[in-house]
């Protein structure tokens, strides 16, 4: 499997914000978002076996992220191996691929132009970019709250204002997110 890095840190986003986890970051994605800061890390990816990955996972919760982890052909086998080793497995996905096996927690962060979650998920995280409309955000309403994340870069201030406006309008649906790991200056 193509692994960029494995590290322990606090989860910076979503319902598990602030919880210590082991992160396994895979190389490669099937999308090309203009604000993506992950692609520059893919060059340092190493090929690792499932056994080598499991060996490096020290925390109870293991977060499989990327890039887009679901494009790794052996992901299902890795999830099973982590469960066998008594870990809880979380996946962070852009939602373009189905996940047809048990995972403890799935965070779906759908991206432009479709902003669609094709997989079953536990929480939705939307990066509030210039292009994201309220109608597209509301399309994810379905009995769960939706985390709204400000978009880094030149649109940041407008993004924060947009989030506050939407939350005032739909207080039971939206939650204002932050990247807590950046506040604590950790990865
Ligand atoms: S889905 Fe995520 S990893 Fe893939 S290009 Fe977009 S921001 Fe980057």
Boltz pocket constraint, residues with backbone or C-beta under 6 A from the ligand:
constraints:
  - pocket:
      binder: B
      contacts: [[A, 28], [A, 29], [A, 30], [A, 31], [A, 32], [A, 33], [A, 35], [A, 36], [A, 37], [A, 38], [A, 39], [A, 66], [A, 67], [A, 68], [A, 94], [A, 109], [A, 111]]
      max_distance: 6.0
